[in-house]
Amino acid sequence: MTSTVSTTRTAPAAAPAAAPAGPAPFVPARGLLFGGDYNPEQWSRETWREDVELMRRAGVTTATVGVFSWSWLEPEEGVFDFGWLDDVIALLHENGIDVMLATPTASPPPWFTLAHPDGLPVGPDGVQLWHGSRDTYCLSAPSYRDASRRVARALAERYGQHPAVVGWHIHNEYGTVCWCDHVAVAFRRWLQSRYGDLTTLNDAWGTAFWSQRYSTWEQVLPPRSTQYLHNPGHALDFRRFVSDELLACFTDQREEIRAAGSTLPVTTNLMLPSWNHWEQWSWAREQDLVSIDHYLDASGPEGEAHVAYAGDLARSWSQGRPWLLMEQSAAAITVDGTSLPKEPDRMLRHSLGYVARGSQGSLFFQWRASSAGAETWHSALVPHAGADSETFRAAESLGATLRELADVAAPPADGHVVATDVAVLWHADGWWALETDGLPSNQLSYPDTLRRTHRALYRQGLPVDFVAPGGDLSAYRLLVVPALYAMDDATVAWLEHYVREQGGRLVVHHLTGIADASMRVTTGGYPGRLRDLLGVRVEQVRPLAADDALALDDGSRATVWSELVHLQGATALRTYAGGALDGRPAVTEHRTGAGVAVYVSAHLDEPDLHRFLTEQVAQAHVRPVLAAPAPDGVEVVRRRGATRDHLFVLNHAAESVEVRGPGDGTPTVVPPGGHLVVPVPADEPAPLVAWTVRSSR
């Protein structure tokens, strides 16, 4: 394993800031959490004893227990068996290991299938799914909701005051969608609350098209499999409903736990990168602690950027406050169905990357690799090879490192653990809208667009805050809107205020502000919702074929998307070069009020997007993390703390780097794959760090 370097240099404490409004940030009592999902029901009691010995060796502080144990906890409907769980929790407690206790409702037991067939999920094609995997439940079925509340209440009554239990992990990766009659009833109820009457719904969805006008509520169904294209407003509202209905499943259980007297923090793990069944901002507001699962989908340098993306997203959903990495993979990165190795030093650097961006620890799925079952080959801290392995030795190293960084867990008085001048708009509506059938191009992807934007800022060494429509923008000098096709009046007014009144710099990309919140296109020229603010009128969108490209006058290259743009107050920063759009505006700037609104009509290649956003960062006078930039491949993040901040230096490059300063200026060599954590005074502006790159050959 590549060696790592850490430091415990001291620095003077800073005066605390004013106390934050709202609930207090989650701060573990014993420093950063380390451990993960522990599934003792898969193993003998002899193995339990071996597990706790290995946990103590590795410095594990926390085990998530019970995630998939419903059939063990409730072997028959209404009949509970807690004896084995009593013993497991007692064993962990005796060995100084805290328990994050899970409710097991992501995986109903076989008896539920036979007793409540109406509680099984139905696909959009009307085919009922059966037991044999996980997530075999209907989110709206009364039988499932009742059973979930019952098991949550039973667990809370028995363990809510247990000294080993430090928090509640409800369910696991909510995301099962159903299209059955139970869902149809709940969907209609949701629509009635949103629209009030059928006249308003018909107008919002534009049901005059294709004779879809509804005359009774019973005619409204979930968007099941149909002959051709779904109504866009119907499809988008169903996605919104599913998020709210799944959230109701979560709050059902949370309220049972609270009613049983437990006041411990409650969370549920949101899944990245590909699941998007939730409107994350509303989910975050209902949790005491935002937690995520994050599994990389790239094995190259994009992996490190993806860690940063997930960390920035999770911290942002938590309103800038600490969050928790609930799951990651210990030793594998799955790409196109192949589990590629994650080297030990990379596992350590990634774990510290999450911590640098606000995670209160590093948890994994799972502790011990299963010997049977669907995820037999999912990597774990204790692999099939056992403790005599690189993976377990890496776990021991990570445990020791996190112990050294215990004081990182205490946030500053205002709760915000990472400061930045740059924000990116994130909203589930943007993702859902770009998945709508019938758009001019199916090459545009919301998550890809967001990740491209984030990478361009990450490679400049900048942390990013993601913001929801209507969020507080007072801290940001630059706001980027990569894609928000459907936009309500309040969001339009919010963006106008940011530019014209706050003097912000706004960058808007194509296919943003095209339609209202119900997917009705605003006519008269695109982007109809933002024409005034941007000072442009787009006459025609001109998507490109998969193998086509356009040049811009500065040498940039555009693929996928272009537009015929007319200036209406804006000036052209870049124009198209050649072809039917030759000389036409491609990127524009509109000075309006106290600020600037920039419009990007072309889908720039990633290097050109990076160059363009680098210019925008400079124009906005964004403040850097360091006074001197880090070398390529070296990531530096500043995490704010209660008495001092910490600079996390993560060397992802193939060369060693020598670091001098801040503090006493003593040089430290960080080898390839290594890390350095340096305390700095909380009130010190972007510190000056001197770098020397050394060949490792």
Disulfide bonds with the S-S distance in Angstrom:
none
